[in-house]
Each structure stands twice: as structure tokens, then as C-alpha cells.
């Protein structure tokens, strides 16, 4: 039969192992400030590039989808540029 002292020693050993594992996970999952900043910049650049691609695609499709709106926009832009001189 197992004694109380042996059980307490085993529980203490298990607690120590659990604390070591928790500490190792925290160290592995905690990103450095430089990695975090670089990741944020990369995500922002990816977001901006995808938004720019969407805007350019919509601008390319505008003359075909809404020709009157496109013509009015070009006319207005030309008028404003002509008046600025």
C-alpha cells in the first residue's frame, strides 16, 4: 500500500511538471515586440493591396456598367480642372 508521504511527493512532482509546461507554453506563445509589429505591418499591406485591387477593378468596370455616370464624372473632372487655371 502507498503511504501518504509517497502520494504527497508524487503530487508535488506533478505540480512542478505542470508549472514547467505552463511556463514553456507561455514563452513559446509570447511573440516578441518586433515580430508583432512586423506581422501588423504585413497584414496592413495585404489589406491595402487587396482594397486597391478592388477599387481598380471597379474603376475598370465603371464605363461598361454605368456609362452615363462615367461620362458625367469625366465631364465634371474636366470642368473643375479647366476652372482651376
Beta strands, then each sheet from edge to edge (+ up, - down):
end
